[in-house]
Amino acid sequence: MARLSLRLGRPAGRVILYGIGAYYFLFAPRAARHARVFLRRALGREPRARDRFRLLMSFATSIQDRLYLLAGRYELFDISLSGEPLLCELADSGRGALLLGSHLGSFEVLRAIGERRPDQAIAMAMYEANARNLNDTLEALTPRDRNEIIVLGRLEAMLKIRERIEQGTLVGMLADRTLGDEESLPVSFLGATARLPIGPMRAAAMFRCRTVFMAGLYRGGNRYHVVAEPLADFTDTPPAQRRAAIEAAITRFAALLERHCRADPYNWFNFYDFWGEQPDAQPRSRIGDGTDAARV
């Protein structure tokens, strides 16, 4: 798929996506059930078949576009940016920050930020399975540039992230999924209680750095809109106040994620029971296995 997409070009490559989207629309009932729950909450009405298919096609498009972004083909896209002054301020400060994203839109499109500031180092932190998948793709694509990938779950990962932040690197990390027995915080999200991981925000507090909410929203055609909004600044947070500051930052993250999910409901690529409402729900579904392997 990667080689065909690059060889045929983006317009021709997108034709293939409709077959893939139709397959999952027809033959992934568990994922469809969970997607319907999300769309019902985000849209405020019962989702129609075209709503569910549009969500699948937005996801498929963002995955395919990731191939072009990894290959450095930024000229194929019309990318707008909201929050550029904040990112410039971070870059000029000389100290790095954590860019906290989610399964909202394309996190990969954030790499395009580096085109605006070639002197700004950007790294991505992800778990080993995701990192291995991305490295394999990078090898196949021989991309123009390769941002550093920091593999989470290893002893040296936190030390490496701290070192990069002190050097002024912006480190991207997803903050909307819990893995295994990871500590989490219950938050209000789209009218019900969900749990978000504490780890990313705890790391920011430990590193005494700033955090920024980031999302690359797909707007149809070749258009993406990147948003950057301040989350929390742990630079001068006293140790005794860190727990409260961490919980407040996670609550703000949930509120921003909810706001953007309502504004761009076809951009949140979640295909499992995020709220834990189904007794037989598993942390991954048929599509969920693919999303976690395919996403940063």
Secondary structure, 3 states (H helix, E strand, C coil): CHHHHHHHCHHHHHHHHHHHHHHHHHHCHHHHHHHHHHHHHHHCCCCCHHHHHHHHHHHHHHHHHHHHHHCCCHHHCEEEEECHHHHHHHHHHCCCEEEEECCEECCHHHHHHHHHCCCCCEEEEEEHHHHHHHHHHHHHHCCCCCCEEEEECCCCHHHHHHHHHHCCCEEEEECCCCCCCCCEEEEEECCEEEEEECHHHHHHHHHCCEEEEEEEEECCCCEEEEEEEEEEECCCCCHHHHHHHHHHHHHHHHHHHHHHHHHCHHHECCCCCCCCCCCCCCCCCHHHHHHHHHCC
